[in-house]
Amino acid sequence: MPESDAWNARYELGSIPWDLGRAHPELETRLALDPSLGLAAVGTALVPGAGTGHDAAALAQAGWRVTAIDIAPAVEGALLRRLEADRASVVIGDSLEIENAGPFDLVFDHTFFCAIDLENRPRFGTMVDRMLTRAGSLISVVFPIGKPMSDGGPPWGFDTGDIANALGEGFVLEEEAGHMRLAGRRWPYAWTRWVRRSE
Ligand SMILES: C[S@@+](CC[C@H](N)C(=O)[O-])C[C@H]1O[C@@H](n2cnc3c(N)ncnc32)[C@H](O)[C@@H]1O
């Protein structure tokens, strides 16, 4: 079964335990304190693997001009409904292949990196590099931290070092806060922000 069909089937069955029914609480808290999330200003944001769009909607309501992309056609209706009031774009397609969009000031990853196959992690890095402006940031909610690879996936366990490897030498970790836990989630998470290495 193609990967997109497998994700689509989960949405059609309503078997989506990853969906918090709201934006990630850490994102909500940070947006309330600082809508720019530590960047120079509120700008354009790409949300890959956006699911039903809670995080994308929170960013849009904070003033970000959002592009939400997901591979599962079943989420299109939810994304359009959730984002219709804001200046947002919805794309159904492969986030790792996205090209004719951006560049963006922010790429926001929450449970997308952990959802992709391990061999695709380098492609996540090249997508971020391709999609970000020179001064842009990747924010990745690193989760599930500590989940053994022997447990399988998705979600595949990962840590900050796996994002560093995917991004390569061109990026550095600007901010890290963790390890924190959300009620109902077994593994901790960390909030990380990555920027391009200065030349
Ligand atoms: C674990 S879910 C997380 C969804 C959302 N970020 C959330 O927190 O509710 C992973 C999402 O990534 C999507 N996805 C998986 N591979 C993808 C790809 N290559 N391109 C775009 N979306 C993808 C799935 O359809 C699914 O919506």
The ligand as an SDF file (V2000), in Angstrom:
LIG
                    3D

 27 29  0  0  0  0  0  0  0  0999 V2000
    1.6720   11.5550   13.1390 C   0  0  0  0  0  0  0  0  0  0  0  0
    0.7300   12.4810   12.0070 S   0  0  0  0  0  0  0  0  0  0  0  0
    0.8800   14.1410   12.6610 C   0  0  0  0  0  0  0  0  0  0  0  0
   -0.1290   15.1160   12.1000 C   0  0  0  0  0  0  0  0  0  0  0  0
   -0.0620   16.5000   12.7370 C   0  0  0  0  0  0  0  0  0  0  0  0
    1.2530   17.0900   12.6300 N   0  0  0  0  0  0  0  0  0  0  0  0
   -0.4930   16.4210   14.1720 C   0  0  0  0  0  0  0  0  0  0  0  0
    0.3350   16.6580   15.0770 O   0  0  0  0  0  0  0  0  0  0  0  0
   -1.6780   16.1190   14.4130 O   0  0  0  0  0  0  0  0  0  0  0  0
    1.7990   12.5400   10.5960 C   0  0  0  0  0  0  0  0  0  0  0  0
    1.1890   13.2680    9.4420 C   0  0  0  0  0  0  0  0  0  0  0  0
    2.1210   13.3500    8.3930 O   0  0  0  0  0  0  0  0  0  0  0  0
    1.4610   13.0690    7.1750 C   0  0  0  0  0  0  0  0  0  0  0  0
    2.5050   12.6060    6.2600 N   0  0  0  0  0  0  0  0  0  0  0  0
    3.2430   11.4710    6.3220 C   0  0  0  0  0  0  0  0  0  0  0  0
    4.1540   11.4520    5.3450 N   0  0  0  0  0  0  0  0  0  0  0  0
    3.9910   12.5950    4.6510 C   0  0  0  0  0  0  0  0  0  0  0  0
    4.6510   13.1790    3.5320 C   0  0  0  0  0  0  0  0  0  0  0  0
    5.6840   12.5790    2.9290 N   0  0  0  0  0  0  0  0  0  0  0  0
    4.2450   14.3950    3.1170 N   0  0  0  0  0  0  0  0  0  0  0  0
    3.2010   15.0340    3.7080 C   0  0  0  0  0  0  0  0  0  0  0  0
    2.5370   14.5340    4.7660 N   0  0  0  0  0  0  0  0  0  0  0  0
    2.9370   13.3400    5.2320 C   0  0  0  0  0  0  0  0  0  0  0  0
    0.3930   12.0740    7.5140 C   0  0  0  0  0  0  0  0  0  0  0  0
   -0.6570   12.0230    6.5840 O   0  0  0  0  0  0  0  0  0  0  0  0
   -0.0490   12.5930    8.8860 C   0  0  0  0  0  0  0  0  0  0  0  0
   -1.0680   13.5510    8.7620 O   0  0  0  0  0  0  0  0  0  0  0  0
  1  2  1  0
  2  3  1  0
  2 10  1  0
  3  4  1  0
  4  5  1  0
  5  6  1  0
  5  7  1  0
  7  8  2  0
  7  9  1  0
 10 11  1  0
 11 12  1  0
 11 26  1  0
 12 13  1  0
 13 14  1  0
 13 24  1  0
 14 15  1  0
 14 23  1  0
 15 16  2  0
 16 17  1  0
 17 18  1  0
 17 23  2  0
 18 19  1  0
 18 20  2  0
 20 21  1  0
 21 22  2  0
 22 23  1  0
 24 25  1  0
 24 26  1  0
 26 27  1  0
M  CHG  2   2   1   9  -1
M  END
$$$$
